[in-house]
Amino acid sequence: MKRFILKTVLVSVLTYFSGAAIAQEIQIESVKFTHPIIEKWVNEYKKAYPDTRLHVSPMGKQSDKEAISVFTNSLVDNNSIGATDGRGKKVVFVGRYALIPVSNEKNPLISKVGKGIKKKDLVKLVFEKDVDDEDFYEEDEAKAKYTATFYSRSGQSPTTLLLAGYFDREPELIRGKKIVGDEIYLVEALKKDETGLAFNTLNYVFDLASRRLKPNLSVLPLNLKAEVREALLSHNIDKTIEALEGTKVDAIPVENIGLAIPDALANEPDVLRFAGWVLEKGQQYNHELGFLTLDAGTLASQQKKLKSELLTFVASAEK
């Protein structure tokens, strides 16, 4: 029923603006790992609405125009379209992504953790000692239970910030080697290093055609309920997504993907129409490209808020 109401409101907006010219080309700036799903949404949306002026471009593209940016970090404090990304842009959540721990398939760590590594031990493996959390690091560092060469992206990349924030640590405390460039290079590093370990996105560690984990990689066993652990260790992306959508996995960061819309574009009919379309129709493409759909509660709240925004917009435009 809620979807029907949202669709009805969207039709009203389209009817009101039928024949109206869209004043400018509208850019959606995306980081590389989210680019495939954003591009898929836009391309499918164009099939239904060929009049759209939406285009996807790399994040940070120099332009004198306001752009929608893809939101990938928890800079908002609630799941509503009225939230902001910390830079004055309103955020509409449209999907989710997950970071899973993968290693070289020959990594000795795999056999050492047996049925699965506990979250506390995983944190010690990934992060340097935090002087503000002395009780957490009781054992001598020289007698660490597990060892591996941890790889992560350098700088303030979205995945690095999510990894650190999820485990309540500072990015500077991440151990190991820093890779310059896109997260895809973490995969290449692991293939070359038998001691390598990294957290990375599903669409990078799985082959999306075969739906299997890429060659020379293995998911690090985690201390989880048997059915969830088995799903992750199946090395099948669809079973992995099903498990992550059905259960909160304590040691795997999951984050919302959002469209951060500047005020200058907040009243563009094409932007509002696209956001509604992604919530209504676009979710069906998330799994195909290695992303999670929104949880039911967040999806409902986004649809409710978007409907309110649309009604307000139509009312103000008709005055």
Backbone bond lengths (Angstrom), bond angles and torsions (degrees), N, CA, C in turn:
res aa  C-N    CA-C-N  psi(-1)  N-CA   C-N-CA  omega(-1)  CA-C   N-CA-C  phi
1 M - - - 1.458 - - 1.524 110.90 -
2 K 1.358 116.07 -43.11 1.463 120.02 179.86 1.516 111.11 -62.44
3 R 1.354 116.32 -40.26 1.452 120.29 179.05 1.523 110.78 -64.48
4 F 1.354 116.55 -37.69 1.459 120.76 179.48 1.525 110.14 -63.63
5 I 1.345 115.56 -42.88 1.469 119.54 -179.79 1.521 110.51 -64.10
6 L 1.345 116.89 -43.83 1.460 120.39 179.45 1.520 110.11 -61.48
7 K 1.335 115.93 -44.07 1.464 120.31 -179.98 1.520 110.37 -62.18
8 T 1.341 117.60 -40.08 1.459 121.73 179.41 1.524 111.18 -62.80
9 V 1.329 115.99 -42.04 1.463 119.85 178.76 1.523 110.64 -65.01
10 L 1.335 116.56 -41.31 1.463 120.40 178.32 1.520 111.37 -61.58
11 V 1.333 116.77 -40.19 1.466 120.41 177.83 1.522 109.99 -62.65
12 S 1.339 116.06 -38.48 1.472 119.90 178.27 1.517 111.37 -62.34
13 V 1.341 116.02 -41.38 1.463 119.89 178.29 1.521 110.23 -63.17
14 L 1.327 116.45 -44.69 1.468 120.59 -179.14 1.517 111.07 -63.52
15 T 1.332 116.10 -39.87 1.458 120.10 179.21 1.520 110.32 -64.34
16 Y 1.315 115.07 -43.00 1.464 119.64 -178.69 1.516 111.58 -63.14
17 F 1.348 115.45 -37.64 1.456 119.25 -175.80 1.530 113.07 -101.16
18 S 1.334 117.99 13.50 1.458 119.87 179.95 1.517 109.77 -61.50
19 G 1.305 114.80 130.97 1.466 119.79 179.47 1.510 113.40 85.35
20 A 1.328 117.75 -8.95 1.465 120.01 -179.31 1.517 109.68 -80.11
21 A 1.286 117.29 136.56 1.462 121.90 179.89 1.511 110.17 -79.49
22 I 1.324 116.63 137.59 1.459 120.82 174.49 1.519 107.31 -83.72
23 A 1.321 115.98 127.81 1.459 120.17 -166.73 1.517 114.01 -70.35
24 Q 1.311 119.24 -25.31 1.458 119.07 -173.27 1.517 111.42 -148.98
25 E 1.309 115.18 159.41 1.458 121.11 171.11 1.523 106.98 -71.22
26 I 1.310 117.16 135.17 1.460 121.40 -175.65 1.521 109.42 -111.51
27 Q 1.318 116.85 118.93 1.451 122.48 -177.90 1.531 111.11 -94.68
28 I 1.321 115.74 138.85 1.465 122.14 168.98 1.518 106.54 -112.28
29 E 1.318 117.16 111.46 1.457 121.68 -177.86 1.526 109.83 -90.35
30 S 1.335 116.30 124.18 1.455 121.32 -173.77 1.520 112.08 -125.77
31 V 1.343 115.92 142.73 1.462 119.48 169.52 1.523 107.22 -70.17
32 K 1.334 116.88 162.16 1.467 119.94 -170.11 1.520 113.65 -62.89
33 F 1.330 117.98 -42.33 1.458 117.44 -172.91 1.531 112.67 -71.44
34 T 1.345 118.14 -21.34 1.467 120.10 175.68 1.526 112.33 -94.86
35 H 1.322 116.66 -7.02 1.461 120.39 -176.14 1.533 112.89 -55.63
36 P 1.354 119.63 -43.92 1.470 119.29 -177.78 1.528 114.25 -59.20
37 I 1.349 117.90 -42.05 1.461 119.08 -177.63 1.522 110.47 -74.16
38 I 1.334 117.73 -37.81 1.468 119.84 178.12 1.526 109.47 -63.69
39 E 1.314 116.28 -44.39 1.461 120.96 179.95 1.527 110.97 -63.84
40 K 1.327 116.77 -39.10 1.462 120.87 177.75 1.516 110.61 -62.14
41 W 1.324 116.81 -46.66 1.455 120.28 178.60 1.528 111.21 -58.72
42 V 1.322 116.04 -47.28 1.466 119.80 -178.23 1.524 110.69 -63.42
43 N 1.320 117.63 -43.88 1.469 120.64 -178.63 1.528 111.91 -64.31
44 E 1.325 116.72 -41.59 1.462 119.65 178.65 1.527 110.96 -70.07
45 Y 1.312 115.67 -36.52 1.468 120.98 177.44 1.529 110.45 -62.74
46 K 1.327 116.01 -38.52 1.470 120.57 179.92 1.526 112.03 -64.16
47 K 1.327 116.74 -28.96 1.465 119.97 177.98 1.531 110.42 -65.08
48 A 1.316 115.33 -36.57 1.469 120.19 179.21 1.518 112.08 -83.45
49 Y 1.336 115.79 -33.63 1.467 121.01 -176.52 1.527 109.69 -132.59
50 P 1.322 117.37 77.48 1.472 121.14 -177.06 1.530 114.13 -63.61
51 D 1.317 116.90 -11.40 1.463 119.82 179.14 1.525 112.95 -80.05
52 T 1.341 117.07 -5.41 1.466 119.50 -175.63 1.522 112.19 -63.04
53 R 1.326 115.17 150.98 1.463 121.01 176.32 1.521 110.56 -113.13
54 L 1.318 117.52 17.80 1.457 121.51 -179.99 1.525 111.42 -75.88
55 H 1.330 115.99 137.02 1.468 122.29 177.62 1.519 108.50 -140.24
56 V 1.330 115.67 147.76 1.464 120.88 178.31 1.519 109.26 -101.11
57 S 1.319 116.20 134.61 1.463 120.88 179.74 1.523 109.03 -138.58
58 P 1.349 117.86 160.93 1.470 121.04 178.83 1.519 111.81 -62.26
59 M 1.312 116.44 146.87 1.460 121.76 177.21 1.521 110.36 -60.80
60 G 1.338 116.18 137.10 1.452 120.63 177.60 1.508 114.45 86.63
61 K 1.335 117.82 7.77 1.457 120.25 178.24 1.521 109.82 -60.36
62 Q 1.319 115.63 131.45 1.456 120.37 -179.44 1.519 109.97 -69.67
63 S 1.316 116.22 122.55 1.455 120.36 -179.36 1.515 109.27 -157.29
64 D 1.324 115.87 150.83 1.454 119.48 177.72 1.525 110.41 -94.11
65 K 1.330 116.34 6.09 1.449 121.45 -179.77 1.525 110.43 -102.93
66 E 1.330 115.46 149.52 1.455 120.18 172.91 1.525 107.92 -67.77
67 A 1.329 116.75 144.22 1.455 120.60 -179.37 1.522 110.47 -134.20
68 I 1.320 115.18 151.28 1.457 120.89 169.11 1.523 106.98 -76.75
69 S 1.304 118.27 135.68 1.463 120.30 177.99 1.519 109.26 -116.49
70 V 1.326 115.62 150.40 1.462 120.60 -179.69 1.518 108.90 -84.24
71 F 1.303 115.55 122.22 1.461 124.15 -176.93 1.529 109.55 -88.67
72 T 1.330 118.23 126.28 1.468 120.81 -177.12 1.522 113.38 -133.66
73 N 1.332 118.31 10.94 1.457 120.30 -178.87 1.515 111.97 -139.71
74 S 1.319 116.17 154.43 1.461 121.97 -175.47 1.525 112.43 -78.26
75 L 1.315 115.43 75.67 1.458 119.88 175.59 1.522 110.59 -103.29
76 V 1.325 116.17 2.24 1.460 120.57 175.80 1.514 108.41 -112.14
77 D 1.318 116.64 160.14 1.451 119.53 -174.91 1.526 113.19 -112.45
78 N 1.334 117.87 8.72 1.456 119.10 175.21 1.517 109.71 -159.86
79 N 1.318 115.79 162.96 1.458 121.44 -175.63 1.524 111.14 -93.65
80 S 1.316 117.19 69.20 1.460 118.69 179.16 1.510 110.50 -140.08
81 I 1.318 114.48 154.45 1.455 119.34 179.30 1.522 110.60 -64.44
82 G 1.325 116.49 -20.80 1.453 120.00 179.99 1.517 113.52 -80.97
83 A 1.337 117.76 -7.13 1.463 120.84 178.10 1.518 109.60 -70.25
84 T 1.324 116.59 162.59 1.458 120.09 178.75 1.510 110.03 -122.61
85 D 1.324 115.57 163.30 1.466 120.52 -177.57 1.515 112.41 -93.50
86 G 1.305 117.84 13.36 1.455 121.60 -179.32 1.517 112.99 92.03
87 R 1.335 116.99 -7.52 1.462 121.33 179.65 1.527 110.68 -125.83
88 G 1.327 115.58 22.67 1.449 120.12 175.44 1.508 115.59 84.77
89 K 1.337 118.22 8.45 1.460 120.56 179.38 1.523 109.96 -99.06
90 K 1.321 116.13 139.41 1.455 120.51 174.97 1.527 109.28 -77.41
91 V 1.335 115.81 143.73 1.460 120.24 -176.52 1.528 110.55 -115.36
92 V 1.325 115.44 131.04 1.461 122.35 170.29 1.527 107.03 -112.31
93 F 1.327 117.64 118.43 1.460 120.32 179.67 1.524 110.15 -77.62
94 V 1.340 115.96 134.21 1.471 120.40 -172.91 1.532 113.68 -130.96
95 G 1.322 118.68 -2.71 1.460 120.98 -179.92 1.514 109.63 177.29
96 R 1.342 116.63 -174.51 1.457 121.37 178.92 1.526 110.22 -142.24
97 Y 1.336 115.07 157.16 1.461 120.02 172.69 1.523 108.94 -132.94
98 A 1.322 115.76 158.63 1.465 121.24 -178.66 1.516 110.23 -127.23
99 L 1.331 115.70 151.56 1.466 122.82 173.29 1.520 108.11 -113.07
100 I 1.340 116.93 121.14 1.460 118.93 179.08 1.532 110.03 -115.27
101 P 1.337 116.77 149.39 1.468 120.28 -179.93 1.525 110.73 -80.39
102 V 1.320 116.66 119.82 1.464 121.53 178.31 1.522 109.02 -126.08
103 S 1.328 115.14 152.76 1.453 120.31 -178.69 1.518 109.37 -137.78
104 N 1.309 115.43 172.51 1.461 120.50 168.15 1.528 106.99 -62.10
105 E 1.336 117.68 137.89 1.462 120.76 -175.96 1.530 113.01 -62.47
106 K 1.344 117.50 -18.74 1.463 121.45 -179.76 1.534 112.60 -97.15
107 N 1.299 116.62 7.84 1.460 120.46 -177.59 1.534 110.70 -63.39
108 P 1.334 118.29 123.97 1.473 121.53 179.12 1.525 112.83 -58.76
109 L 1.331 116.28 -22.03 1.459 120.73 -179.20 1.525 111.64 -59.43
110 I 1.327 117.08 -33.77 1.463 121.60 -176.48 1.528 111.46 -58.36
111 S 1.323 116.78 -46.81 1.464 119.85 179.99 1.525 111.84 -72.90
112 K 1.323 116.73 -30.04 1.463 120.32 -178.16 1.526 112.44 -68.65
113 V 1.352 117.18 -33.96 1.469 119.20 -177.20 1.524 112.00 -82.01
114 G 1.318 117.20 -6.91 1.460 120.10 176.06 1.517 112.79 59.00
115 K 1.349 115.92 -123.42 1.467 120.38 -178.32 1.526 112.46 -73.48
116 G 1.330 116.69 -13.26 1.459 117.19 177.11 1.512 114.17 156.15
117 I 1.318 115.55 142.15 1.458 121.48 178.60 1.532 109.94 -83.01
118 K 1.313 116.78 139.17 1.456 121.42 178.36 1.529 109.62 -75.98
119 K 1.319 115.96 154.15 1.457 120.73 -177.84 1.532 111.16 -57.58
120 K 1.322 117.20 -41.88 1.461 120.63 -178.19 1.522 111.08 -60.88
121 D 1.329 116.83 -41.92 1.464 120.56 178.88 1.525 111.39 -70.91
122 L 1.319 116.31 -32.55 1.463 120.17 177.83 1.526 110.41 -65.59
123 V 1.317 116.35 -41.41 1.468 120.45 178.27 1.523 110.73 -61.19
124 K 1.313 117.10 -42.25 1.466 121.28 179.18 1.529 111.79 -66.77
125 L 1.317 115.82 -29.94 1.462 121.12 178.79 1.519 111.44 -72.97
126 V 1.337 116.60 -34.02 1.466 121.91 -174.00 1.527 112.87 -91.58
127 F 1.338 116.72 -33.65 1.461 119.76 -172.16 1.535 112.90 -115.90
128 E 1.325 114.70 148.25 1.457 121.78 172.59 1.529 109.11 -68.98
129 K 1.317 115.37 163.29 1.463 121.08 179.03 1.520 110.79 -60.62
130 D 1.319 115.50 132.06 1.465 121.92 177.11 1.530 107.88 -97.21
131 V 1.324 116.86 116.94 1.465 120.68 -176.56 1.524 112.03 -64.11
132 D 1.332 116.93 -19.45 1.459 120.20 179.23 1.528 112.27 -86.26
133 D 1.323 116.61 0.53 1.458 120.84 -177.94 1.526 109.72 -135.38
134 E 1.311 115.66 57.42 1.462 121.80 -174.31 1.539 112.08 -60.38
135 D 1.333 116.99 -38.12 1.459 119.97 -176.63 1.523 111.99 -64.79
136 F 1.312 115.50 -25.77 1.467 119.67 -177.97 1.526 110.95 -70.22
137 Y 1.324 115.30 -31.11 1.469 120.92 -176.95 1.532 109.60 -109.09
138 E 1.301 116.26 73.99 1.457 120.18 -175.94 1.525 112.11 -78.97
139 E 1.340 115.87 -37.39 1.464 118.13 -175.15 1.524 111.72 -78.74
140 D 1.322 114.79 158.18 1.460 121.54 176.36 1.520 108.96 -63.89
141 E 1.349 116.85 132.54 1.463 120.83 -179.81 1.523 111.55 -57.20
142 A 1.321 117.76 -31.33 1.461 121.13 -178.91 1.530 111.78 -70.59
143 K 1.328 116.34 -15.04 1.458 120.71 -179.98 1.523 111.00 -112.46
144 A 1.299 116.17 35.19 1.462 120.99 -179.59 1.529 109.82 -56.50
145 K 1.325 115.41 138.23 1.456 120.69 -175.83 1.522 112.06 -65.09
146 Y 1.333 116.14 -39.76 1.465 121.13 -178.45 1.528 109.71 -131.36
147 T 1.313 115.97 151.36 1.463 121.27 176.46 1.522 109.93 -135.90
148 A 1.324 115.40 150.74 1.468 122.84 175.96 1.510 107.39 -167.88
149 T 1.313 116.98 162.61 1.465 121.07 174.00 1.517 107.09 -94.25
150 F 1.320 115.85 108.04 1.462 119.56 -175.74 1.525 110.42 -88.21
151 Y 1.319 115.39 134.45 1.458 122.00 178.58 1.523 110.14 -114.31
152 S 1.327 115.84 139.23 1.460 121.07 175.39 1.511 108.62 -149.69
153 R 1.312 116.06 167.20 1.461 119.89 176.36 1.512 109.85 -75.23
154 S 1.306 115.94 150.32 1.458 120.49 178.04 1.527 109.74 -83.09
155 G 1.314 114.80 162.37 1.462 119.84 174.73 1.515 113.82 73.89
156 Q 1.329 114.42 -158.76 1.454 121.38 -175.76 1.529 111.27 -98.21
157 S 1.318 116.76 52.75 1.457 120.35 -179.17 1.529 109.70 -73.35
158 P 1.334 117.96 153.35 1.467 120.67 -178.65 1.525 113.54 -55.98
159 T 1.331 117.89 -43.23 1.458 119.69 -177.55 1.526 111.82 -69.78
160 T 1.326 117.13 -35.46 1.466 120.52 177.76 1.526 110.50 -66.42
161 L 1.319 116.12 -43.40 1.466 120.31 179.30 1.523 111.06 -65.52
162 L 1.332 116.86 -40.23 1.462 119.73 178.69 1.518 110.73 -65.11
163 L 1.326 116.83 -45.59 1.461 120.97 -179.40 1.524 110.91 -57.81
164 A 1.323 116.30 -48.92 1.461 120.50 -178.60 1.525 111.15 -66.10
165 G 1.325 116.75 -46.53 1.457 120.59 -178.44 1.515 113.00 -63.63
166 Y 1.324 116.49 -38.28 1.461 120.16 -178.32 1.530 111.17 -63.80
167 F 1.325 116.38 -38.19 1.462 120.65 -179.85 1.531 112.20 -94.82
168 D 1.340 115.45 12.82 1.468 121.38 175.50 1.525 112.31 57.39
169 R 1.323 115.15 46.22 1.456 121.51 178.21 1.528 109.00 -131.22
170 E 1.306 117.03 161.86 1.459 121.81 176.09 1.529 109.37 -83.32
171 P 1.337 117.75 144.08 1.473 120.17 179.84 1.524 113.06 -55.94
172 E 1.332 116.31 -31.46 1.464 120.28 -177.93 1.528 112.45 -66.00
173 L 1.337 117.30 -16.43 1.457 121.02 -177.58 1.528 113.03 -89.07
174 I 1.320 117.30 -3.06 1.460 119.59 179.05 1.523 109.51 -66.72
175 R 1.311 116.21 130.00 1.458 122.08 -178.12 1.528 112.18 -75.33
176 G 1.322 114.71 175.26 1.450 121.78 164.63 1.506 117.33 82.05
177 K 1.332 114.84 -149.45 1.455 122.20 -172.25 1.523 111.22 -102.55
178 K 1.312 115.17 139.29 1.459 121.66 179.58 1.526 110.05 -100.38
179 I 1.319 115.51 131.89 1.454 122.30 -179.32 1.521 110.14 -104.01
180 V 1.311 116.26 129.44 1.466 121.04 177.28 1.527 108.64 -85.79
181 G 1.318 116.51 133.60 1.457 120.00 177.81 1.515 112.10 108.40
182 D 1.303 115.36 -169.14 1.457 123.77 -174.25 1.535 112.33 -65.21
183 E 1.348 115.98 159.31 1.466 121.33 179.41 1.528 113.38 -60.13
184 I 1.309 118.47 -20.44 1.465 120.58 179.69 1.527 111.48 -61.45
185 Y 1.341 116.48 -26.38 1.454 120.19 179.99 1.526 112.22 -72.46
186 L 1.332 116.83 -18.62 1.463 119.74 174.27 1.528 109.96 -66.01
187 V 1.323 116.02 -36.66 1.468 120.52 178.40 1.520 110.26 -63.11
188 E 1.319 116.17 -44.95 1.466 120.28 -179.88 1.520 111.55 -63.79
189 A 1.336 116.42 -37.35 1.467 120.24 178.79 1.522 111.18 -64.53
190 L 1.331 117.24 -41.62 1.462 120.90 -179.45 1.527 111.77 -65.59
191 K 1.318 116.72 -36.51 1.460 119.99 -179.65 1.528 111.80 -63.81
192 K 1.331 116.71 -27.72 1.453 121.59 -176.83 1.532 113.32 -92.72
193 D 1.328 117.41 -15.43 1.462 121.02 -173.50 1.525 109.70 -121.68
194 E 1.325 117.43 111.36 1.458 121.41 -177.53 1.525 112.52 -69.66
195 T 1.321 117.54 -11.44 1.467 120.02 176.22 1.524 110.88 -100.82
196 G 1.320 117.43 3.93 1.457 122.26 -171.23 1.516 114.59 -74.31
197 L 1.345 114.92 146.85 1.455 124.17 177.41 1.521 108.13 -147.31
198 A 1.335 118.17 142.59 1.463 121.56 178.17 1.519 109.63 -158.30
199 F 1.331 116.05 155.32 1.457 121.61 166.94 1.533 106.84 -96.36
200 N 1.333 116.05 133.26 1.463 118.01 -179.55 1.521 110.00 -149.90
201 T 1.327 115.85 167.35 1.462 121.81 -176.45 1.527 111.24 -76.59
202 L 1.315 115.75 152.73 1.464 121.01 -177.65 1.519 112.31 -60.29
203 N 1.324 117.01 -40.01 1.468 119.00 -175.94 1.522 112.61 -70.30
204 Y 1.336 117.67 -13.25 1.460 120.28 177.41 1.536 112.78 -97.06
205 V 1.322 117.76 -31.21 1.461 118.80 -176.36 1.532 112.49 -92.03
206 F 1.343 117.01 -15.56 1.456 120.33 176.88 1.523 110.49 -106.50
207 D 1.324 115.82 147.92 1.461 122.09 170.24 1.523 106.31 -82.09
208 L 1.321 117.09 114.57 1.457 120.62 -173.03 1.520 112.85 -71.47
209 A 1.324 117.81 -18.31 1.468 121.05 177.65 1.529 110.78 -79.34
210 S 1.333 116.84 -50.40 1.471 120.97 -178.68 1.519 111.97 -82.68
211 R 1.352 117.18 -18.65 1.459 125.36 -176.78 1.528 111.90 68.28
212 R 1.337 117.22 16.73 1.444 122.83 -179.88 1.534 110.25 -109.15
213 L 1.350 115.88 158.56 1.453 120.63 175.19 1.524 109.04 -61.42
214 K 1.316 116.87 144.42 1.457 120.61 -178.02 1.532 110.85 -64.75
215 P 1.334 117.27 153.70 1.471 121.38 -178.05 1.528 112.58 -56.12
216 N 1.334 115.11 146.51 1.474 124.11 175.75 1.524 113.50 74.36
217 L 1.345 117.45 6.82 1.458 120.66 179.57 1.518 110.60 -113.51
218 S 1.332 115.72 157.07 1.454 121.79 174.37 1.525 108.69 -144.91
219 V 1.323 117.38 142.83 1.460 120.92 173.47 1.521 108.54 -75.25
220 L 1.322 117.40 132.75 1.457 121.06 178.78 1.527 109.08 -70.18
221 P 1.338 118.56 124.25 1.469 120.17 179.16 1.529 111.60 -61.01
222 L 1.326 116.54 132.45 1.455 122.63 179.68 1.526 109.75 -113.29
223 N 1.319 115.64 152.82 1.460 121.43 179.56 1.534 108.69 -78.82
224 L 1.339 115.82 90.85 1.457 122.15 -174.31 1.520 110.09 -134.31
225 K 1.324 116.19 174.16 1.456 120.28 171.78 1.526 108.55 -59.06
226 A 1.325 116.08 146.24 1.459 121.61 -171.85 1.518 113.24 -53.88
227 E 1.348 117.66 -44.70 1.458 119.49 -175.33 1.526 112.07 -68.24
228 V 1.332 116.53 -35.05 1.466 120.24 178.56 1.520 109.88 -72.40
229 R 1.336 116.81 -44.37 1.461 120.71 178.38 1.525 110.85 -59.19
230 E 1.318 116.63 -43.41 1.465 120.81 -179.88 1.523 111.46 -64.18
231 A 1.317 116.67 -37.58 1.469 120.04 178.80 1.524 110.50 -63.78
232 L 1.335 116.33 -42.78 1.462 120.04 179.90 1.519 111.42 -68.91
233 L 1.325 116.54 -37.74 1.459 120.53 -178.49 1.529 112.65 -81.97
234 S 1.316 117.43 -2.37 1.467 120.83 174.81 1.518 110.99 -69.31
235 H 1.344 115.65 -19.45 1.471 122.64 -178.28 1.526 110.99 60.44
236 N 1.337 114.55 29.46 1.461 122.03 176.78 1.521 108.37 -114.33
237 I 1.322 117.65 126.16 1.456 120.71 -172.94 1.521 112.33 -66.57
238 D 1.330 117.38 -35.20 1.462 119.54 -177.62 1.521 111.51 -70.49
239 K 1.343 117.61 -39.33 1.460 120.54 175.46 1.530 110.66 -67.10
240 T 1.328 115.91 -35.96 1.464 120.49 178.63 1.522 110.90 -65.00
241 I 1.334 116.83 -46.54 1.466 121.11 179.18 1.520 110.73 -62.26
242 E 1.323 116.48 -43.15 1.464 120.48 179.43 1.524 110.84 -59.51
243 A 1.330 116.48 -42.81 1.460 120.77 179.65 1.525 111.68 -65.67
244 L 1.330 116.99 -42.30 1.462 120.86 -177.58 1.528 112.21 -71.90
245 E 1.325 116.78 -29.89 1.464 119.58 177.49 1.528 111.49 -79.54
246 G 1.338 116.04 -25.85 1.455 119.23 -176.89 1.518 114.52 -90.97
247 T 1.340 117.27 -20.62 1.459 121.63 -175.81 1.524 110.41 -142.24
248 K 1.317 116.77 138.37 1.460 119.58 172.68 1.522 107.88 -76.35
249 V 1.327 116.42 115.15 1.457 121.82 -179.28 1.529 108.08 -95.33
250 D 1.320 115.26 114.80 1.457 121.39 -169.15 1.522 114.55 -57.74
251 A 1.331 117.87 -32.75 1.465 120.77 -174.70 1.523 113.44 -99.91
252 I 1.335 117.81 9.87 1.460 120.59 -179.29 1.531 109.84 -122.09
253 P 1.328 117.62 113.99 1.464 120.56 178.19 1.528 111.47 -66.91
254 V 1.320 115.73 132.45 1.461 122.52 172.94 1.520 107.42 -127.00
255 E 1.312 116.65 131.90 1.466 121.67 -174.22 1.518 110.91 -133.57
256 N 1.330 115.54 149.59 1.452 120.93 175.49 1.524 111.72 -73.15
257 I 1.316 115.20 147.76 1.462 122.12 167.35 1.520 106.04 -105.34
258 G 1.308 116.64 134.78 1.458 119.22 -179.10 1.509 112.49 -135.97
259 L 1.315 115.12 164.28 1.456 121.84 171.44 1.519 107.11 -102.94
260 A 1.321 116.68 113.82 1.461 122.05 179.38 1.525 108.04 -91.35
261 I 1.317 115.70 110.57 1.464 121.74 -170.29 1.525 110.51 -106.40
262 P 1.330 118.72 120.65 1.467 120.93 178.00 1.526 110.56 -70.52
263 D 1.316 116.01 158.05 1.467 121.19 -178.81 1.526 112.13 -55.72
264 A 1.330 116.37 -35.00 1.463 120.12 -177.24 1.522 112.37 -63.67
265 L 1.352 117.06 -21.99 1.467 120.88 -178.61 1.525 112.57 -111.89
266 A 1.334 117.06 -1.51 1.462 121.00 -174.02 1.521 112.90 -63.83
267 N 1.332 117.15 -23.37 1.462 120.68 -179.56 1.520 113.31 -108.70
268 E 1.330 116.28 13.95 1.461 119.48 175.93 1.526 109.16 -75.07
269 P 1.338 118.65 122.39 1.466 119.73 -178.79 1.516 113.36 -58.27
270 D 1.327 117.54 -34.46 1.462 120.55 -179.17 1.525 111.17 -67.64
271 V 1.324 117.08 -35.20 1.466 121.12 179.49 1.527 110.31 -69.36
272 L 1.323 116.23 -46.03 1.452 120.50 179.04 1.533 110.58 -63.61
273 R 1.315 115.71 -41.10 1.461 120.69 179.10 1.530 111.16 -63.42
274 F 1.337 116.46 -42.14 1.459 120.93 179.86 1.525 111.45 -65.18
275 A 1.327 116.92 -45.32 1.466 120.28 179.29 1.525 110.54 -59.18
276 G 1.321 116.71 -43.23 1.460 120.33 177.80 1.516 112.24 -64.83
277 W 1.323 116.33 -37.80 1.466 120.76 179.57 1.521 111.08 -65.53
278 V 1.329 117.84 -41.09 1.471 120.99 -179.85 1.531 110.07 -63.21
279 L 1.329 116.80 -40.53 1.459 119.88 178.64 1.523 111.54 -68.59
280 E 1.319 116.49 -35.87 1.463 121.27 -176.40 1.525 112.94 -85.86
281 K 1.327 117.09 -44.86 1.462 121.84 -172.45 1.536 114.21 -115.80
282 G 1.321 116.55 -29.62 1.460 119.83 -170.91 1.508 116.06 -73.10
283 Q 1.344 117.23 -21.64 1.462 119.96 -177.35 1.531 112.82 -60.09
284 Q 1.318 117.12 -26.46 1.458 120.94 -177.37 1.527 113.37 -64.70
285 Y 1.337 117.49 -16.91 1.463 121.14 -177.77 1.529 113.17 -96.07
286 N 1.342 117.07 -8.39 1.465 120.47 -173.99 1.525 112.76 -61.19
287 H 1.323 117.30 -50.08 1.467 121.02 -176.41 1.524 111.40 -62.61
288 E 1.301 116.55 -41.52 1.463 121.68 -178.94 1.519 111.70 -53.40
289 L 1.333 116.27 -35.96 1.456 121.16 -175.62 1.522 113.34 -104.54
290 G 1.328 117.54 12.85 1.456 120.86 172.85 1.511 115.70 88.49
291 F 1.320 117.28 21.92 1.467 121.17 179.97 1.520 110.41 -118.76
292 L 1.308 116.04 157.73 1.453 121.81 178.83 1.525 109.56 -91.61
293 T 1.327 116.38 151.48 1.453 119.74 172.79 1.524 108.57 -79.39
294 L 1.310 116.22 165.44 1.458 120.09 174.59 1.517 109.76 -65.69
295 D 1.334 116.96 146.79 1.455 119.05 172.64 1.524 108.64 -68.18
296 A 1.317 116.77 157.71 1.462 121.82 -172.40 1.532 112.78 -57.01
297 G 1.339 116.27 -40.98 1.457 119.49 -178.48 1.518 112.79 -65.37
298 T 1.332 116.32 -44.59 1.455 120.15 179.77 1.525 110.75 -66.88
299 L 1.332 117.23 -41.72 1.457 120.56 178.86 1.525 110.58 -59.45
300 A 1.329 117.12 -45.38 1.463 120.82 -179.82 1.521 111.26 -63.07
301 S 1.347 116.78 -41.87 1.466 119.88 -179.02 1.524 111.51 -67.12
302 Q 1.329 117.09 -36.78 1.460 120.43 178.92 1.531 110.82 -67.76
303 Q 1.328 116.31 -41.38 1.458 119.83 178.79 1.529 111.15 -65.15
304 K 1.312 116.27 -40.04 1.459 120.59 179.66 1.523 110.90 -64.67
305 K 1.334 116.26 -46.30 1.459 120.67 -179.42 1.531 111.32 -66.45
306 L 1.337 115.99 -40.46 1.454 119.39 -179.22 1.518 110.36 -66.05
307 K 1.319 116.97 -39.67 1.458 120.31 177.32 1.527 110.08 -59.87
308 S 1.327 116.22 -42.18 1.461 120.70 178.60 1.526 111.10 -62.91
309 E 1.340 116.54 -42.92 1.460 121.10 178.37 1.528 111.00 -61.69
310 L 1.331 116.11 -41.29 1.460 120.50 -179.11 1.522 111.91 -66.28
311 L 1.323 115.63 -43.73 1.474 119.53 179.50 1.520 111.23 -63.07
312 T 1.347 115.67 -42.27 1.463 120.50 178.01 1.512 111.09 -62.68
313 F 1.345 115.30 -42.19 1.457 121.00 -178.41 1.523 111.59 -64.50
314 V 1.344 116.68 -46.77 1.466 120.41 -179.79 1.532 110.32 -62.30
315 A 1.330 115.72 -42.10 1.462 119.82 -179.68 1.513 111.48 -62.02
316 S 1.335 117.22 -43.50 1.468 120.36 -178.65 1.520 111.42 -71.22
317 A 1.355 117.03 -33.54 1.451 120.25 -179.11 1.509 112.53 -70.94
318 E 1.342 116.46 -26.91 1.462 120.66 -177.18 1.517 112.29 -82.40
319 K 1.337 117.42 -11.43 1.473 119.80 -179.13 1.518 111.69 -71.54
